[in-house]
Amino acid sequence: MGTLTSGLNAVLPTLQMAVGVASGLSGLVKSVKNEDTSLRQLQAQQAERLRQSQEGASLQKAQIQASTQDAERKRKNALKRAVARQRTRFGAQGISTSGGSGQAILLGLFDESEDEKFARDRLDSLKTNILDQNLFQQKRLNVLQASQLAEKQRFSSLF
């Protein structure tokens, strides 16, 4: 019996160490699973936010395009009216619009209208670029957040 007790006493520390290692491994496995879950949740949230932002940007781009088309239609109609009005004035004054100063004035109306169109197109382009830039920045932020979480998890698993 004494030999059995001394044999158990010799094996007991090894068994206790094995149980401790198994417990530690179990905790490590749970920690890794929690880290994986956290990363998957972050990625799912980021994907949803990005999808919503892309939808919003698409809607805003559609609104910009619709506004541009409406403004272009109004610009052309206004130009037609202005040219018709000017031709009527010139006709009443006996001024020809086929050459000289009459033609120069009409060309000036066209130039002003084209300048307005160019300015509007440039503004619409800036708005579209801002929307695209915001989406790009959100994607970069998503990558940064995921990298930071992975680094934090890797650091915490060391201790």
C-alpha positions, 0 to 999 in steps of 0.5 A, spaced: 500 500 500 505 504 501 508 503 494 502 504 491 501 511 495 508 513 493 507 511 486 500 515 486 504 521 489 509 521 484 504 521 478 499 526 481 504 532 480 504 530 472 497 529 472 495 535 475 500 539 470 496 535 464 490 537 467 492 544 467 495 544 460 488 541 458 485 547 461 489 552 458 488 549 451 481 549 452 481 556 454 486 558 448 481 554 443 475 558 446 479 565 446 481 563 438 473 562 437 471 568 440 477 572 436 474 569 430 467 570 432 469 578 433 473 578 426 467 575 423 462 580 426 466 586 424 467 584 417 459 583 417 458 589 420 463 593 415 460 589 409 453 592 411 455 599 412 459 599 405 453 596 402 448 601 405 453 607 403 454 604 396 446 604 395 446 611 398 452 613 393 448 610 387 442 614 389 445 620 390 449 619 383 442 618 380 439 624 383 445 628 380 444 625 373 437 627 373 438 634 376 443 635 370 438 632 365 433 637 367 438 643 368 440 641 361 433 641 358 432 648 361 438 651 359 436 649 352 429 651 352 432 658 355 437 659 350 432 658 344 427 663 347 433 668 348 435 667 341 428 667 338 427 674 342 434 677 340 432 675 333 425 678 334 429 685 336 434 685 331 428 684 326 424 689 328 430 694 328 432 692 321 439 688 323 441 682 320 443 676 324 447 672 318 453 676 319 457 682 323 455 684 330 448 681 330 451 674 329 456 676 334 451 677 339 447 671 338 454 667 338 455 670 345 448 667 347 451 660 345 457 661 349 454 664 355 450 658 355 456 653 354 459 656 360 454 655 364 453 648 362 461 647 363 460 649 370 454 645 372 458 639 369 464 640 373 460 641 379 457 634 378 463 631 377 466 634 383 460 631 387 460 624 384 468 624 385 466 626 393 461 620 393 466 615 390 472 618 395 467 617 401 466 610 399 474 608 398 475 611 404 470 607 408 473 601 404 480 603 407 477 604 414 474 597 414 481 594 412 484 598 418 479 596 423 480 589 421 487 589 421 487 593 428 482 587 431 487 582 428 493 585 431 489 586 438 487 579 438 494 577 436 497 581 442 492 579 447 493 571 445 501 572 447 499 574 454 
